[in-house]
Amino acid sequence: MQSQRLPTLEDVARVAGVSRATVSRVINGIRNVDPQLHEQVWTAVDQTGYVPNRVARSLVTRRSGTVALVVSDSETHDDDPFMSRFFSDPYFGRVVGGLMSVLRPVGVQLALQMVGADGHRRLIGDLRNGQADGAVILSLPARDPLPAELAEARIPAVLIGRPAEPVPISYVDLDNEAGAALAAERLAARDCRQPGVISGPADVPASVDRLSGFRRAMARHGHAWVPVETGNFTQESGERAMRALLTAHPGLDAVFAANDLMALGALLVLRDAGRRVPDDVAVVGFDDSSAALAAHPALTTVRHPLEDMAAEAARLLLNRIDDPESRVTSVIYEPKLVERRTA
């Protein structure tokens, strides 16, 4: 019985309607090719079933054609339950979607790396050994040393969210203080008299900025002090924080939650307590994630353009891989209030 012939570069070129040389350039990750041709070639690869010889490709280009998405939490270990908890947050899927919108058209794969406190040395060794050409970092606590370690090792990397301390590494971020100020202005416009905050962890820069921005904006409206309970960005922590706020401040009539999942938890507690939203207590979240639309009533929230930010991070990383001496840069996005039914 005759074995079926494996598809070749020539087969891909014929289906894509381009030259063999163009197919080779696209598959080998050479990026000065028209994006439309990139898409044609990779569509033809799918249609023909062609499998690039990754070993030969890496020998020619000295690249793996892969970048790593690194989720780093220096306070935990690689087997910590934080790792599974992360996947329940819509934040993760939005970041992946934004990255892939840039990486897939140029034939670059994405590999997920979950790194705890005991995994930094191994990660840097893997990156130095060429298992990925660079990394996009989601670094959570302020004390996480990974961004500085990557910069010292001269590994191409981009951070989503600003580093807590100055580090020579490119990053994309949101103006979190301005976003929280939008939430405060919305609640002040409703003439709320006793606002409260469900903050994120105190060692996360975004949490610090959101709390600071909310407090400053509220101070401009005469609220010299705003009670705060801290959560960890999960729905359960939002429920605990909301119960604590209601117990300590039964007259509370407004809540700003530092992300939508915590706001969702707050809404559940308010409903169980017989508080009408927004008539008795107005609620504003942060992110404009799928949780905001799943909430009842639909959540007023601050838009965090994660998909756009992740796409920009991917572009910055590809540029850094192509030109390791390119300038370290930052890109800051502006927030937007999305008005729905809770405030």
C-alpha positions in Angstrom: 0.0 0.0 0.0 1.5 3.4 -1.0 1.9 5.9 1.8 0.2 9.3 1.4 2.6 12.0 0.3 3.3 14.7 2.9 2.4 18.2 1.9 5.4 20.4 0.9 6.2 24.1 0.7 5.3 24.0 -3.0 1.8 22.8 -2.1 1.3 25.6 0.4 2.6 28.1 -2.2 0.1 26.8 -4.8 -2.9 27.0 -2.4 -1.9 30.4 -1.1 -1.2 31.8 -4.6 2.2 33.1 -3.6 5.8 32.1 -4.3 7.7 29.4 -2.5 10.1 32.0 -1.2 7.2 34.0 0.3 5.9 30.9 2.1 9.4 30.2 3.5 9.8 33.8 4.7 6.4 33.7 6.5 7.0 30.3 8.1 10.5 31.3 9.2 9.1 34.3 11.0 10.6 37.0 8.8 8.2 39.9 9.4 8.7 42.3 6.5 5.9 40.5 4.6 2.5 42.0 4.0 0.1 41.0 6.7 -2.5 39.8 4.1 0.1 37.5 2.7 0.9 36.2 6.2 -2.8 35.3 6.6 -3.0 33.7 3.1 0.0 31.5 3.9 -1.1 30.3 7.3 -4.6 29.6 5.9 -3.0 27.5 3.2 -0.9 25.7 5.8 -4.1 24.8 7.6 -5.7 23.7 4.4 -2.9 21.5 3.2 -1.9 20.1 6.6 1.7 21.1 6.1 3.8 20.8 9.2 6.9 23.0 9.3 10.1 21.4 10.4 10.6 23.4 13.5 14.1 22.0 14.2 15.3 23.1 10.8 13.6 26.4 11.1 15.2 27.2 14.4 18.6 26.3 13.0 18.2 28.9 10.2 16.5 31.7 12.2 17.9 30.9 15.7 14.4 31.5 16.9 11.7 29.2 18.3 8.7 31.1 16.8 7.2 31.1 20.3 6.7 33.7 22.9 5.8 33.0 26.5 2.9 34.5 28.5 4.3 34.4 32.0 1.9 34.6 35.0 4.2 35.5 37.9 3.4 35.6 41.6 6.6 35.6 43.7 4.6 35.0 46.9 3.4 31.6 45.9 4.9 28.3 44.7 4.3 26.5 41.4 1.7 24.2 43.0 -0.2 26.9 44.8 -4.0 27.1 44.3 -3.5 30.7 43.0 -2.6 29.1 39.7 -6.0 27.5 39.3 -7.8 30.5 40.7 -6.3 32.7 38.0 -8.1 30.8 35.2 -11.5 31.7 36.7 -10.8 35.4 36.1 -12.0 36.8 32.7 -8.9 39.0 32.8 -6.8 36.0 31.6 -8.9 35.2 28.5 -9.0 38.8 27.4 -5.2 39.1 27.6 -4.7 35.9 25.6 -7.2 37.1 22.9 -5.3 40.4 22.5 -1.9 38.7 22.3 -3.1 36.2 19.7 -4.7 38.9 17.5 -1.1 40.1 16.8 0.9 36.9 17.1 -1.2 34.5 15.0 -1.1 36.5 11.8 2.7 36.5 11.8 2.9 32.8 12.7 4.2 33.1 16.3 2.9 30.7 18.9 2.0 31.5 22.5 3.2 29.3 25.4 1.7 29.8 28.9 4.2 29.7 31.9 2.8 29.8 35.4 5.7 30.8 37.7 5.8 30.8 41.4 8.5 31.9 43.8 10.6 28.8 43.1 10.4 29.0 39.3 12.2 32.2 38.3 15.7 30.6 37.7 14.2 27.8 35.6 12.1 30.2 33.5 15.1 32.5 32.8 17.2 29.4 31.9 14.5 28.2 29.5 14.3 31.6 27.8 18.1 31.8 27.5 18.1 28.3 26.0 15.7 29.4 23.3 12.5 27.7 24.3 10.8 31.0 23.6 12.1 34.2 21.9 10.7 36.5 24.6 8.0 37.0 27.2 5.0 39.0 28.1 4.7 39.2 31.9 1.7 39.5 34.1 3.4 40.3 37.3 1.1 40.7 40.3 2.8 41.7 43.6 4.9 44.8 44.0 7.7 42.8 45.4 8.0 40.4 42.4 11.6 40.5 41.3 11.0 38.8 37.9 10.9 42.0 35.7 14.2 43.2 37.1 15.7 39.7 36.6 14.6 39.5 33.0 16.0 43.0 32.3 19.3 42.0 33.9 19.4 38.9 31.7 18.7 41.0 28.6 15.8 38.8 27.7 13.2 40.5 25.4 10.2 41.1 27.6 7.2 43.4 28.0 5.1 43.9 31.1 1.3 44.3 31.2 0.9 46.7 34.1 3.6 49.1 35.3 6.4 47.7 37.5 6.2 49.0 41.1 9.9 50.0 41.0 11.7 51.6 38.0 13.0 48.7 35.8 14.4 49.0 32.2 11.6 47.0 30.7 8.8 48.1 28.4 5.3 48.0 29.7 1.7 48.9 28.8 -0.7 50.1 31.4 -4.0 51.8 32.2 -4.3 55.2 33.9 -5.8 53.4 37.0 -6.0 56.6 39.1 -8.0 58.3 36.3 -10.3 55.3 36.0 -11.1 55.2 39.7 -11.7 59.0 39.6 -14.4 58.3 36.9 -16.1 55.9 39.3 -16.0 58.5 42.1 -17.4 61.2 39.9 -20.3 58.9 38.9 -21.1 58.2 42.5 -20.8 61.8 43.6 -23.1 62.8 40.7 -25.7 60.5 42.4 -25.3 62.6 45.6 -24.0 59.5 47.5 -23.4 60.5 51.1 -21.5 57.4 52.5 -19.3 55.7 50.0 -17.1 52.7 50.6 -14.4 50.9 48.7 -13.6 47.2 48.1 -9.9 47.4 47.2 -7.6 44.9 45.6 -4.4 43.7 47.4 -2.3 46.4 48.9 0.9 45.2 47.2 -0.5 45.4 43.7 0.3 48.7 41.9 -3.0 48.8 40.1 -4.9 48.4 43.4 -2.9 51.2 45.0 -3.6 53.5 42.1 -7.3 52.7 42.0 -7.7 53.3 45.7 -5.7 56.5 45.6 -7.6 57.8 42.5 -10.9 57.2 44.2 -10.0 58.8 47.5 -8.6 61.9 45.8 -11.6 62.4 43.7 -14.0 61.8 46.6 -12.0 64.3 48.7 -12.7 67.0 46.1 -16.4 66.3 46.9 -16.0 66.7 50.6 -15.4 63.1 51.6 -12.3 63.4 53.7 -12.4 59.7 54.7 -13.8 56.6 52.8 -13.9 53.2 54.5 -12.0 50.4 52.8 -12.1 46.6 52.9 -9.5 44.7 51.0 -10.2 41.7 48.7 -8.0 39.7 46.3 -9.9 40.3 43.0 -12.1 37.2 43.4 -15.9 37.1 43.8 -15.6 35.5 47.2 -13.4 38.2 48.5 -15.9 40.8 47.3 -18.6 39.1 49.2 -16.5 39.1 52.4 -15.5 42.7 52.0 -19.1 43.8 51.3 -20.4 42.0 54.5 -17.6 43.7 56.5 -18.5 47.2 55.1 -22.2 46.7 55.8 -21.5 45.6 59.3 -19.2 48.5 60.1 -21.2 51.1 58.1 -24.9 50.2 57.8 -25.7 53.6 56.3 -23.4 52.9 53.3 -25.0 54.1 50.0 -22.3 53.6 47.4 -19.5 51.1 46.7 -16.6 51.2 44.4 -15.0 47.8 43.8 -11.5 47.6 42.2 -12.6 44.9 39.8 -15.8 43.5 38.4 -15.6 40.1 40.1 -15.5 41.7 43.5 -18.3 44.0 42.5 -20.3 40.9 41.5 -19.7 39.5 45.0 -20.8 42.8 46.5 -24.1 42.8 44.5 -24.9 39.3 45.8 -24.4 40.4 49.4 -26.4 43.5 48.9 -29.3 41.5 47.5 -29.3 39.1 50.4 -29.3 42.1 52.8 -32.4 43.5 51.1 -30.5 46.5 49.7 -31.8 47.7 46.4 -29.2 48.5 43.7 -28.9 51.4 42.8 -31.8 52.9 44.8 -30.3 52.1 48.2 -26.7 51.4 47.3 -25.0 52.4 44.0 -22.2 50.1 42.8 -19.4 50.7 40.3 -16.8 48.1 39.2 -13.6 48.1 37.2 -12.6 46.2 34.1 -15.8 46.0 32.0 -15.3 42.2 31.8 -17.9 39.5 31.1 -18.7 39.6 34.9 -20.1 43.1 34.4 -22.7 41.9 31.9 -23.4 38.7 34.0 -24.3 40.9 37.0 -27.9 41.6 38.0 -28.5 44.4 37.5 -25.9 45.0 34.8 -22.8 46.6 36.3 -21.7 50.2 35.8 -17.9 49.9 35.5 -14.7 51.4 34.3 -13.5 50.1 30.9 -10.1 48.4 31.1 -9.1 47.9 27.4 -7.1 44.7 28.1 -7.4 43.3 24.6 -5.9 46.5 23.1 -3.2 46.6 25.8 -2.2 43.0 25.2 -2.1 43.5 21.5 0.2 46.5 22.0 2.4 44.4 24.4 2.7 41.8 21.6 3.8 44.4 19.1 6.3 45.9 21.5 7.7 42.4 22.2 8.1 41.5 18.5 9.9 44.7 17.9 12.2 44.0 20.9 12.9 40.5 19.5 13.8 42.0 16.1 15.8 44.8 17.6 17.2 44.0 21.0 18.7 47.5 21.3 15.4 49.3 20.7 14.3 51.9 23.2 12.5 50.8 26.4 9.1 52.4 26.2 5.7 52.7 27.9 2.2 53.0 26.5 -0.5 54.2 28.8 -4.2 53.8 28.0 -7.1 56.0 29.0 -10.1 54.6 30.9 -13.7 55.1 30.1 -16.8 54.8 32.3 -19.4 52.4 31.0 -22.8 53.3 32.4 -25.3 50.5 33.0 -27.8 50.0 35.8 -26.0 49.8 39.1 -25.0 53.5 39.3 
